[in-house]
Amino acid sequence: MSAFSPARYNHLPGYADDIVELGQALYINGGVFVGHSVSAMVGILAAKKARELFENLVLIGPSPRYIDDDGYIGGFSADQIEELLDFLDSNHMGWSAAMAPAIMGNPDRPELGEELTNSFCRTDPEIAKHFVRTTFISDNREDLAGLEARALVLQCRRTPSVLMSESARVKYRMGSSCVAAIHEKSSAANVPFRLVSMLIKCVIVLIPSVSPSGLA
């Protein structure tokens, strides 16, 4: 907790710096980065900061911006995001109980939403509020260009906070990448590990031969 710096983590590049520092400390070279939701965008930033770290990225449900803009559908209006953040500021526990099941999906398996709720509730409230605000007001659309690492973009059709169109947008703004839609009952918060593991192997084999307009 003492290492948390609000100034450092006001923007996603602060989190990307952490990944770079960890990767360099572990002497990673040409690795595979797997990131879900906002961490997918953090991975893109890290891969651009230290290009030697990752050859391949597996990006699960990425979105460069969550707030709608002119000609851009992020999935939320600015008012909706402010309402969400106000709710979190006033009632961290209530926000966690309401949001976690929606993010997790799988209404037929409520224990999964409960597990995520408990995880949210264990997080320091002030750090959680800071992280959520940083996430939802971020705009990394311009950071998609210039990525040299190959990328596989995965999107569950049921993920509430990320639209399939935004996964396609991520794909076309990057260089060597492809998109796969996962026809699962789950949201991206609950993508089976075995599926991700299989796709990591596929991305290493398939992406070198896929053009930017390849799989969809």
Buried (B, 14 or more C-beta within 10 A) or exposed (E): EEEEEEEEBEBBBBBBBBBBEEBEEEEBEEBBBBBBBBBBBBBBBBBBBBEEBBBBBBBBBBBBBBBBEEEBEBBBEEEBBBEBBEBBEEEBEEBBBBBBBBBBBBEEBEEBBBBBBEEBBEBEBEEBBBBBBBBBBBBBBEBBEEBEBBBBBBBBEBBBBBBBEBBBBBBEBBBBBBBBBBEBEBBBBBBEEEBBEEBBEBBBEBBEEBEEEBBE
